């Protein structure tokens, strides 16, 4: 938070450019005031006073304070509300987001899946599934292990284990090679017709399917489902109300993905399903190439490249360390409603910066002619200059009144 409060937002460049022109212009105006007043009136003491008044009233302190004070207040307010923003650039970019990509598991859903259905040719095959998943680091593995423990399944020795990201796992148990994973991975050479009706019904219900096969045939299937967070639908609705396009990203099959999307109000055309982990960042790039300013929300290791590529990456606080390290914003509460709050905060902060820049510039522009004509002595000009800086600070501090 301290690093963020000391960082510059791109909008600060406006103040820097204005100051780069404004300061030399004021020096010239002060010199012209000195010469004209001195030669016209012959009173060089008065000329010096008028010239100094121009310098004092035009002191660009308010311009310099306009951006950093608002960023300091905005990032601090965000931190108090569980929104950790890494810098001024992220704060400004968030105010311009046009599209948000939400990773499904752990973001839209609770990330605590449970086994809902099981269809096996033999009961002993549950031991095989549990043994394979015991070697896996996939989020769904723990759900299957918990289920196996409840059912009293045994863990068997596994050799030649391998995980194929986005597809499934394989290993040798008692001399037999088993595969457990998606239809495309497991059923390369097997016939799924006998399971098609069961798999279709599970998919239509939004469940994630894993099929078990050996080297000869399909041996069964298991379905896992994750519950949708209570706040997800409202959060997505709030984002859409702001005119932001919301997309869902998942490795699930299209039917299961559409089922989840329908429940939270995401249009089917905005669903990216059956996406491999290494292809997540490609979806971000796809939207960026269409001219969208993209925010990516995720929590897993596989989300990190997409979080890095997005215009602004947003990590859930309950996610992996690499996701939080890569992202520009971390939501401590792991609640999608805080995405909308973060965008509102960024928009409010940028409005304050623009207000500060406007009043600081207008104030100085109006004050210079009065000082040059002798209507302000240096003491009054100094008080007015100080007041302009205080007014910018007070305007920035008023951001603290914003309620979430």
C-alpha positions as CSV (number, residue, x, y, z in Angstrom):
1,X,0.0,0.0,0.0
2,X,2.9,2.4,0.8
3,X,4.4,1.7,-2.6
4,X,1.1,2.3,-4.3
5,X,0.6,5.6,-2.5
6,X,4.0,6.8,-3.7
7,X,3.4,5.8,-7.3
8,X,2.4,7.9,-10.3
9,X,-0.8,7.4,-12.3
10,X,-0.6,8.1,-16.1
11,X,-2.9,11.1,-15.6
12,X,-0.1,12.7,-13.5
13,X,1.7,13.3,-16.9
14,X,-1.0,15.9,-17.6
15,X,0.1,17.9,-14.5
16,X,3.7,17.4,-15.4
17,X,3.2,18.7,-18.9
18,X,1.1,21.7,-17.7
19,X,3.8,22.5,-15.1
20,X,6.5,22.2,-17.8
21,X,4.8,25.0,-19.8
22,X,3.2,26.9,-16.9
23,X,6.3,27.6,-14.9
24,X,8.3,29.3,-17.7
25,X,5.2,31.2,-18.7
26,X,4.8,32.5,-15.2
27,X,8.4,33.6,-15.0
28,X,8.0,35.5,-18.3
29,X,4.7,37.0,-17.0
30,X,6.5,38.2,-13.8
31,X,9.4,39.7,-15.8
32,X,6.9,41.5,-18.2
33,X,4.9,42.8,-15.2
34,X,8.1,44.1,-13.6
35,X,9.3,45.9,-16.8
36,X,5.9,47.3,-17.8
37,X,4.9,48.5,-14.3
38,X,8.4,50.0,-13.7
39,X,8.7,51.9,-17.0
40,X,5.0,53.0,-17.1
41,X,4.8,54.2,-13.4
42,X,8.5,54.8,-12.8
43,X,7.9,53.2,-9.3
44,X,10.2,50.2,-9.4
45,X,9.4,49.3,-5.8
46,X,5.8,48.8,-6.7
47,X,6.8,47.0,-9.9
48,X,8.8,44.5,-7.8
49,X,5.9,44.0,-5.5
50,X,3.5,43.3,-8.4
51,X,6.1,40.9,-10.0
52,X,6.6,39.0,-6.8
53,X,2.8,38.8,-6.3
54,X,2.6,37.1,-9.8
55,X,5.2,34.5,-8.8
56,X,3.5,33.8,-5.5
57,X,0.0,33.5,-6.7
58,X,1.1,31.3,-9.6
59,X,3.1,28.8,-7.4
60,X,2.1,25.4,-8.9
61,X,1.9,23.6,-5.6
62,X,-1.7,22.7,-6.1
63,X,-0.9,21.2,-9.5
64,X,1.7,19.0,-8.0
65,X,-0.5,17.9,-5.2
66,X,-3.6,17.2,-7.4
67,X,-2.7,13.6,-8.3
68,X,-0.6,12.1,-5.4
69,X,-3.0,13.2,-2.7
70,X,-6.0,11.6,-4.5
71,X,-4.0,8.4,-5.1
72,X,-2.9,8.3,-1.5
73,X,-6.5,8.6,-0.3
74,X,-7.9,6.2,-2.9
75,X,-5.4,3.4,-2.3
76,X,-5.7,3.9,1.5
77,X,-9.5,3.7,1.3
78,X,-9.3,0.6,-0.8
79,X,-7.0,-1.1,1.7
80,X,-9.4,-0.3,4.5
81,X,-12.1,-2.1,2.5
82,X,-10.1,-5.1,1.6
83,X,-9.0,-3.9,-1.9
84,X,-5.2,-3.9,-2.3
85,X,-4.2,-1.8,-5.3
86,X,-0.5,-2.0,-6.3
87,X,-0.1,1.4,-7.9
88,X,-1.5,4.5,-9.5
89,X,-1.4,3.0,-13.0
90,X,-3.6,0.1,-11.9
91,X,-5.9,2.5,-10.1
92,X,-6.4,4.6,-13.3
93,X,-6.7,1.6,-15.7
94,X,-9.4,0.1,-13.6
95,X,-11.6,3.1,-14.2
96,X,-11.5,2.5,-18.0
97,X,-12.3,-1.3,-18.0
98,X,-14.7,-2.3,-20.7
99,X,-14.6,-6.1,-20.3
100,X,-14.1,-8.4,-17.4
101,X,-13.1,-12.1,-17.7
102,X,-14.0,-14.2,-14.7
103,X,-12.3,-17.6,-14.1
104,X,-15.1,-20.0,-13.0
105,X,-13.6,-22.1,-10.3
106,X,-12.9,-20.2,-7.1
107,X,-14.1,-17.0,-8.6
108,X,-17.7,-17.4,-9.6
109,X,-17.9,-20.6,-7.7
110,X,-16.8,-21.3,-4.1
111,X,-13.9,-23.5,-5.2
112,X,-15.0,-26.3,-2.9
113,X,-16.3,-29.0,-5.3
114,X,-18.0,-32.2,-4.2
115,X,-18.5,-35.5,-5.9
116,X,-22.2,-35.7,-6.9
117,X,-22.4,-38.8,-9.2
118,X,-20.5,-42.0,-9.8
119,X,-20.9,-44.7,-12.4
120,X,-18.4,-47.6,-12.4
121,X,-18.3,-51.1,-13.8
122,X,-16.8,-52.4,-10.6
123,X,-16.7,-51.0,-7.1
124,X,-13.0,-51.6,-6.8
125,X,-12.4,-48.9,-9.5
126,X,-13.1,-46.2,-6.9
127,X,-9.7,-47.3,-5.4
128,X,-8.1,-46.7,-8.8
129,X,-9.6,-43.2,-9.1
130,X,-8.6,-42.2,-5.6
131,X,-5.1,-43.6,-6.0
132,X,-4.6,-41.6,-9.2
133,X,-6.0,-38.4,-7.8
134,X,-3.9,-38.8,-4.7
135,X,-0.9,-38.0,-7.0
136,X,-2.6,-34.9,-8.5
137,X,-2.5,-31.3,-7.5
138,X,-5.6,-30.4,-9.4
139,X,-8.3,-28.5,-7.3
140,X,-10.8,-31.3,-8.1
141,X,-8.5,-34.0,-6.7
142,X,-9.3,-33.1,-3.1
143,X,-13.0,-33.4,-3.7
144,X,-12.5,-37.0,-5.0
145,X,-10.1,-37.8,-2.2
146,X,-12.6,-36.6,0.4
147,X,-15.3,-38.7,-1.2
148,X,-13.1,-41.8,-1.3
149,X,-12.3,-41.4,2.3
150,X,-16.0,-41.3,3.2
151,X,-16.5,-44.4,1.1
152,X,-13.6,-46.3,2.6
153,X,-11.6,-46.5,-0.6
154,X,-8.0,-47.7,-0.4
155,X,-5.0,-45.9,-1.8
156,X,-3.0,-48.2,-4.2
157,X,0.7,-47.8,-5.3
158,X,0.9,-45.8,-8.6
159,X,3.8,-45.7,-11.0
160,X,4.6,-43.8,-14.1
161,X,2.1,-41.1,-13.0
162,X,1.7,-38.1,-15.3
163,X,-0.6,-35.1,-15.4
164,X,-1.6,-33.5,-18.7
165,X,-2.8,-30.0,-17.9
166,X,-6.3,-29.3,-19.2
167,X,-6.9,-33.0,-20.0
168,X,-6.4,-35.4,-17.2
169,X,-4.0,-37.8,-15.5
170,X,-2.5,-41.2,-16.1
171,X,-0.7,-43.9,-14.1
172,X,0.0,-47.6,-13.8
173,X,-1.6,-49.6,-11.0
174,X,-1.0,-53.3,-10.7
175,X,0.5,-53.4,-14.2
176,X,-2.5,-51.8,-15.8
177,X,-2.3,-48.3,-17.3
178,X,-5.3,-46.1,-16.4
179,X,-6.4,-42.7,-17.7
180,X,-8.7,-40.3,-15.9
181,X,-9.8,-37.1,-17.4
182,X,-11.9,-35.4,-20.1
183,X,-13.7,-37.1,-22.9
184,X,-11.2,-35.9,-25.5
185,X,-8.3,-37.2,-23.5
186,X,-9.7,-40.6,-22.3
187,X,-11.8,-41.5,-25.3
188,X,-9.3,-41.1,-28.0
189,X,-9.7,-44.7,-29.0
190,X,-12.6,-45.8,-26.9
191,X,-16.3,-45.9,-27.5
192,X,-18.4,-43.6,-25.3
193,X,-21.8,-44.5,-26.7
194,X,-22.9,-46.6,-23.7
195,X,-22.2,-43.6,-21.4
196,X,-23.4,-40.8,-23.7
197,X,-26.8,-40.4,-22.1
198,X,-25.4,-40.3,-18.5
199,X,-22.6,-37.9,-19.5
200,X,-25.0,-35.6,-21.3
201,X,-27.4,-35.4,-18.3
202,X,-24.5,-34.6,-15.9
203,X,-23.1,-32.0,-18.3
204,X,-26.5,-30.4,-18.7
205,X,-26.6,-30.0,-14.9
206,X,-23.4,-28.0,-14.9
207,X,-21.2,-30.8,-13.5
208,X,-17.5,-31.4,-14.3
209,X,-17.0,-34.9,-15.7
210,X,-14.0,-37.3,-15.5
211,X,-14.0,-40.5,-17.3
212,X,-11.9,-43.6,-16.3
213,X,-10.5,-46.0,-18.9
214,X,-7.8,-48.6,-19.2
215,X,-6.0,-49.5,-22.4
216,X,-9.0,-51.4,-23.7
217,X,-12.3,-49.8,-22.6
218,X,-14.2,-47.2,-20.6
219,X,-14.5,-48.3,-17.0
220,X,-16.7,-45.6,-15.6
221,X,-17.2,-41.8,-14.9
222,X,-17.4,-39.5,-12.0
223,X,-19.1,-36.1,-11.7
224,X,-18.0,-33.2,-9.5
225,X,-19.9,-30.0,-8.9
226,X,-19.0,-26.7,-7.3
227,X,-21.5,-24.4,-5.7
228,X,-21.9,-20.8,-7.0
229,X,-21.0,-18.1,-4.5
230,X,-24.1,-16.3,-3.1
231,X,-22.8,-12.9,-4.2
232,X,-21.7,-13.9,-7.8
233,X,-25.0,-13.2,-9.6
234,X,-25.4,-9.8,-8.0
235,X,-21.8,-8.8,-8.6
236,X,-22.1,-9.8,-12.3
237,X,-25.4,-7.9,-12.6
238,X,-23.8,-4.8,-11.1
239,X,-20.9,-4.9,-13.5
240,X,-23.2,-5.3,-16.5
241,X,-25.3,-2.3,-15.2
242,X,-22.1,-0.2,-15.5
243,X,-21.9,-1.2,-19.2
244,X,-19.0,-3.7,-18.6
245,X,-19.1,-6.9,-20.7
246,X,-18.7,-10.0,-18.5
247,X,-17.1,-13.2,-19.8
248,X,-16.6,-16.5,-18.1
249,X,-13.5,-18.7,-18.6
250,X,-13.4,-22.4,-17.7
251,X,-11.9,-25.7,-18.7
252,X,-15.3,-27.4,-18.4
253,X,-17.3,-28.7,-21.3
254,X,-19.6,-26.2,-23.1
255,X,-22.8,-27.6,-21.7
256,X,-21.6,-27.4,-18.1
257,X,-20.2,-24.0,-18.6
258,X,-23.4,-22.7,-20.2
259,X,-25.3,-24.1,-17.2
260,X,-23.2,-22.1,-14.7
261,X,-23.3,-19.0,-16.9
262,X,-27.1,-19.0,-17.1
263,X,-27.4,-19.1,-13.4
264,X,-25.3,-16.0,-12.9
265,X,-26.6,-14.0,-15.9
266,X,-23.7,-14.3,-18.3
267,X,-24.8,-14.7,-22.0
268,X,-23.8,-17.9,-23.7
269,X,-21.8,-16.0,-26.4
270,X,-19.6,-14.7,-23.6
271,X,-18.6,-18.1,-22.3
272,X,-15.1,-19.4,-23.1
273,X,-15.4,-23.2,-22.4
274,X,-13.0,-26.1,-22.7
275,X,-10.1,-23.7,-22.5
276,X,-6.7,-25.3,-21.7
277,X,-4.6,-23.6,-19.0
278,X,-2.0,-22.4,-21.5
279,X,-4.7,-20.8,-23.6
280,X,-6.3,-18.6,-21.0
281,X,-4.0,-15.7,-21.8
282,X,-5.0,-16.1,-25.5
283,X,-8.6,-15.2,-24.6
284,X,-7.4,-12.0,-22.9
285,X,-5.4,-11.1,-26.0
286,X,-8.4,-11.9,-28.2
287,X,-10.5,-9.3,-26.5
288,X,-7.7,-6.8,-26.4
289,X,-7.3,-7.1,-30.2
290,X,-11.0,-6.2,-30.4
291,X,-10.2,-2.9,-28.7
292,X,-11.4,-3.9,-25.2
293,X,-9.7,-2.8,-22.0
294,X,-9.7,-6.1,-20.2
295,X,-9.7,-7.0,-16.5
296,X,-9.0,-10.6,-15.6
297,X,-10.2,-12.1,-12.3
298,X,-8.7,-15.4,-11.2
299,X,-7.1,-17.2,-8.2
300,X,-5.1,-20.2,-9.6
301,X,-1.6,-20.9,-10.8
302,X,-2.9,-21.4,-14.3
303,X,-4.5,-17.9,-14.2
304,X,-1.2,-16.1,-13.6
305,X,-0.3,-15.6,-17.3
306,X,-3.7,-14.2,-18.1
307,X,-3.6,-12.0,-15.0
308,X,-0.2,-10.6,-16.2
309,X,-1.4,-10.1,-19.8
310,X,-4.7,-8.3,-18.9
311,X,-4.8,-4.6,-18.7
312,X,-5.5,-5.1,-15.1
313,X,-5.2,-8.4,-13.2
314,X,-7.4,-9.0,-10.2
315,X,-6.6,-11.8,-7.8
316,X,-8.8,-13.4,-5.2
317,X,-7.2,-13.3,-1.7
318,X,-8.0,-17.0,-1.2
319,X,-6.0,-17.9,-4.3
320,X,-2.4,-18.9,-4.9
321,X,0.5,-16.7,-4.0
322,X,1.6,-16.5,-7.7
323,X,-1.8,-15.2,-8.7
324,X,-1.7,-12.5,-6.1
325,X,1.9,-11.6,-6.9
326,X,1.1,-11.3,-10.6
327,X,-2.1,-9.3,-10.3
328,X,-2.4,-5.5,-10.0
329,X,-5.2,-5.8,-7.5
330,X,-5.9,-8.3,-4.7
331,X,-9.4,-8.7,-3.2
332,X,-8.9,-9.8,0.4
333,X,-12.5,-11.0,0.8
334,X,-12.5,-13.2,-2.4
335,X,-16.0,-11.8,-3.2
336,X,-16.9,-10.7,-6.7
337,X,-18.9,-7.7,-5.4
338,X,-15.5,-6.1,-4.6
339,X,-14.6,-6.1,-8.3
340,X,-17.4,-3.6,-8.8
341,X,-16.4,-1.7,-5.7
342,X,-12.8,-1.5,-6.9
343,X,-13.9,-0.1,-10.3
344,X,-16.2,2.5,-8.5
345,X,-13.3,3.5,-6.2
346,X,-10.9,3.9,-9.2
347,X,-13.5,6.0,-11.1
348,X,-14.1,8.2,-8.0
349,X,-10.4,8.7,-7.5
350,X,-9.8,9.7,-11.1
351,X,-12.7,12.2,-10.9
352,X,-11.1,13.7,-7.8
353,X,-7.8,14.0,-9.7
354,X,-9.5,15.8,-12.6
355,X,-11.3,18.1,-10.3
356,X,-8.0,18.9,-8.5
357,X,-6.2,19.6,-11.8
358,X,-9.1,21.8,-13.1
359,X,-9.4,24.0,-10.0
360,X,-5.6,24.3,-9.5
361,X,-5.1,25.4,-13.1
362,X,-8.1,27.7,-13.3
363,X,-7.3,29.3,-9.9
364,X,-3.7,30.1,-11.0
365,X,-4.9,31.4,-14.4
366,X,-7.4,33.7,-12.9
367,X,-5.1,34.9,-10.1
368,X,-2.2,36.0,-12.3
369,X,-3.9,38.9,-14.1
370,X,-5.1,40.3,-10.7
371,X,-1.6,40.1,-9.3
372,X,-0.1,41.7,-12.4
373,X,-2.5,44.6,-12.2
374,X,-1.7,45.2,-8.5
375,X,-5.0,44.0,-7.0
376,X,-3.1,41.5,-4.9
377,X,0.0,42.2,-2.7
378,X,2.4,39.3,-2.1
379,X,1.0,38.6,1.4
380,X,-2.6,38.2,0.1
381,X,-1.3,36.2,-2.9
382,X,0.7,33.9,-0.5
383,X,-2.5,33.2,1.5
384,X,-4.5,32.6,-1.6
385,X,-1.8,30.2,-2.9
386,X,-1.7,28.3,0.3
387,X,-5.5,28.1,0.3
388,X,-5.4,26.5,-3.2
389,X,-3.2,23.8,-2.0
390,X,-5.4,23.2,1.1
391,X,-8.5,23.1,-1.1
392,X,-6.9,20.4,-3.3
393,X,-6.0,18.3,-0.2
394,X,-9.5,18.7,1.3
395,X,-11.1,17.7,-2.0
396,X,-9.0,14.6,-2.1
397,X,-9.8,13.8,1.5
398,X,-13.5,14.1,0.8
399,X,-13.1,10.8,-1.1
400,X,-13.1,9.1,2.3
401,X,-16.8,9.8,2.6
402,X,-17.4,7.3,-0.2
403,X,-19.5,4.4,1.0
404,X,-19.2,0.8,-0.4
